[in-house]
Amino acid sequence: MLAAAGTGFVLTVLLVDDSPVVRRVLAQRLVAEGFAVTAAPSAEAAQSVDPSTLACAVIDIDLPDGSGSEVAANLRRQRPGLPVAFFSAGASAEAIEDARAHGPVFAKPDVDVVMAWMTAALQPPPTK
């Protein structure tokens, strides 16, 4: 498991997507890369997650009960600076722009680019 720099803590990713297939495939990849995963099928389920336990979040833009941007905003109200990225297979241009205010937007099913973002976003800041 991937541990936060020298702490022994496993980094946990919040994965929010209404598709069980997407959640399963991405969760399997994240676990294989050493992350713990908290998966949520909806905006409502994501709201019950304690953001203080998260290293980052990957959120579908279009959820049946809300927008990914709203989920990100709620998480960041509780934990400013939480790295957030979005995954979408066909959101409107307006929804994509709203999401970009919170983090990068990646096209489904490009899991490799999401993994590259996470690796970069979770690097400790350089020491001087």
C-alpha positions as CSV (number, residue, x, y, z in Angstrom):
1,M,0.0,0.0,0.0
2,L,1.1,3.5,-0.7
3,A,2.0,5.4,2.5
4,A,2.1,9.1,3.1
5,A,5.8,10.1,3.2
6,G,7.3,8.2,6.1
7,T,4.1,8.1,8.2
8,G,2.9,4.5,7.5
9,F,-0.6,5.8,6.7
10,V,-2.3,4.5,3.6
11,L,-3.5,7.2,1.3
12,T,-7.3,7.0,0.7
13,V,-9.0,8.2,-2.5
14,L,-12.6,9.1,-2.6
15,L,-14.1,7.7,-5.9
16,V,-17.5,9.1,-6.8
17,D,-19.2,7.6,-9.9
18,D,-22.7,6.3,-10.5
19,S,-21.5,3.5,-12.8
20,P,-20.7,0.3,-10.9
21,V,-18.4,-0.7,-13.7
22,V,-16.3,2.5,-13.6
23,R,-16.1,2.3,-9.8
24,R,-15.0,-1.3,-9.9
25,V,-12.4,-0.8,-12.7
26,L,-10.9,2.4,-11.2
27,A,-11.0,1.1,-7.6
28,Q,-9.1,-2.1,-8.7
29,R,-6.5,0.1,-10.4
30,L,-6.1,2.3,-7.4
31,V,-5.8,-0.6,-5.0
32,A,-3.2,-2.2,-7.3
33,E,-1.3,1.1,-7.1
34,G,-1.3,1.0,-3.3
35,F,-4.2,3.3,-2.5
36,A,-7.2,2.6,-0.2
37,V,-10.5,3.5,-1.9
38,T,-13.7,4.9,-0.5
39,A,-16.3,4.5,-3.3
40,A,-19.6,6.4,-3.4
41,P,-22.3,5.8,-6.1
42,S,-23.9,9.3,-5.7
43,A,-23.5,12.8,-4.5
44,E,-25.5,12.0,-1.4
45,A,-23.3,9.1,-0.5
46,A,-20.1,11.2,-1.0
47,Q,-21.4,13.8,1.4
48,S,-21.3,11.2,4.2
49,V,-17.5,10.8,3.8
50,D,-15.2,12.6,6.2
51,P,-12.8,14.6,4.0
52,S,-10.2,14.7,6.7
53,T,-9.6,11.0,5.9
54,L,-8.9,11.6,2.2
55,A,-5.7,12.2,0.2
56,C,-7.7,13.2,-2.8
57,A,-11.0,12.7,-4.7
58,V,-11.9,11.6,-8.2
59,I,-15.5,12.6,-9.0
60,D,-17.8,12.0,-12.0
61,I,-19.1,15.4,-13.2
62,D,-22.7,14.1,-13.9
63,L,-24.3,12.3,-11.0
64,P,-27.9,11.3,-10.9
65,D,-28.5,13.3,-7.6
66,G,-26.2,16.3,-8.1
67,S,-23.2,17.6,-9.8
68,G,-19.6,16.6,-9.2
69,S,-18.8,20.3,-8.8
70,E,-21.2,20.5,-5.9
71,V,-19.6,17.5,-4.3
72,A,-16.1,19.0,-4.7
73,A,-17.3,22.3,-3.3
74,N,-18.8,20.6,-0.2
75,L,-15.6,18.6,0.4
76,R,-13.4,21.7,0.1
77,R,-15.6,23.7,2.5
78,Q,-14.7,21.0,5.1
79,R,-11.2,20.5,3.9
80,P,-9.7,23.4,1.8
81,G,-6.9,22.3,-0.5
82,L,-8.1,18.8,-1.0
83,P,-6.9,17.7,-4.4
84,V,-9.9,17.0,-6.6
85,A,-10.1,15.8,-10.2
86,F,-13.1,14.9,-12.4
87,F,-13.9,12.1,-14.7
88,S,-16.5,12.5,-17.5
89,A,-17.8,10.7,-20.5
90,G,-19.9,13.4,-22.0
91,A,-20.7,16.3,-19.6
92,S,-21.9,19.6,-21.1
93,A,-19.4,22.3,-21.7
94,E,-20.9,24.3,-18.9
95,A,-20.6,21.4,-16.4
96,I,-17.0,20.9,-17.5
97,E,-16.2,24.6,-16.9
98,D,-17.8,24.5,-13.5
99,A,-15.7,21.4,-12.6
100,R,-12.5,23.0,-13.8
101,A,-12.9,25.7,-11.1
102,H,-12.1,22.9,-8.6
103,G,-9.7,20.7,-10.5
104,P,-8.7,19.0,-13.8
105,V,-11.2,17.1,-15.9
106,F,-10.3,13.8,-17.5
107,A,-12.2,11.8,-20.2
108,K,-13.4,8.4,-19.3
109,P,-12.0,5.8,-19.6
110,D,-8.5,7.2,-19.5
111,V,-7.4,5.8,-16.1
112,D,-3.7,6.3,-16.8
113,V,-4.0,10.1,-16.9
114,V,-6.0,10.0,-13.6
115,M,-3.3,7.9,-12.0
116,A,-0.6,10.4,-13.3
117,W,-2.5,13.3,-11.9
118,M,-2.8,11.6,-8.5
119,T,0.9,10.8,-8.4
120,A,1.7,14.4,-9.1
121,A,-1.0,15.9,-6.8
122,L,0.1,13.7,-3.8
123,Q,3.8,14.4,-4.0
124,P,5.1,16.2,-0.9
125,P,6.3,19.7,-1.5
126,P,10.0,20.1,-2.3
127,T,12.2,20.8,0.6
128,K,14.5,23.8,0.5
